[in-house]
Amino acid sequence: VAVVFTAGCTEKSQDNSTAQINSTVQENSTNIQKIQGTNGTVEANESEQNTSSTKKNESSVLQVTSLEQINASLKQGPVLMKIGSKHCGPCQAMRPMLKELATEYDGKATTVSIDITESPDLATYFNIAYVPDTTLIMGIKNGEYVYLQEDGQLTTERLKARIRGQMEKEVYEERINLALQKE
């Protein structure tokens, strides 16, 4: 199972977005316990997974607002997760490409998107400083997400596996294909 996350704007013109992210992270740091659970691990019970409201548009890119949604997607395979903001130009420019990836890998991998302005607790949980930020999640081991690095190695350290900034579609395709080979 793999998940890819994308977050943040890395262009200098996005300094406002970075300041807004830092402000939002500070304001919401006390809410992180809601996401982590009582023991600091990634968890979701069956009823939370079944009742979570995952928005799926015609492009098959899931708009995620909770860890439970990510966990449910992982049961179906690898997850490419893009974390961004509606105020981030490069994040918005990635939307058509993400839609294409969702269509191309439908039934094999899930493409999800997190808007940090709508889900600041997730920005805090994933320690987002810049958007867009993308990660591929393979699964959960010992209560932690397992991410796929560029070299094919698995890690529980998201920062080692992230794709920072807006890249060409091929970069994301290579990571998804690598994940599908490892399944």
Salt bridges, closest charged atoms under 4 A:
GLU46 OE1 - LYS75 NZ 3.71
GLU100 OE1 - LYS169 NZ 2.86
GLU104 OE2 - LYS169 NZ 2.34
ASP133 OD1 - ARG158 NH1 2.61
ASP133 OD2 - ARG162 NH1 3.02
GLU157 OE2 - LYS160 NZ 3.57
GLU173 OE2 - LYS169 NZ 3.83
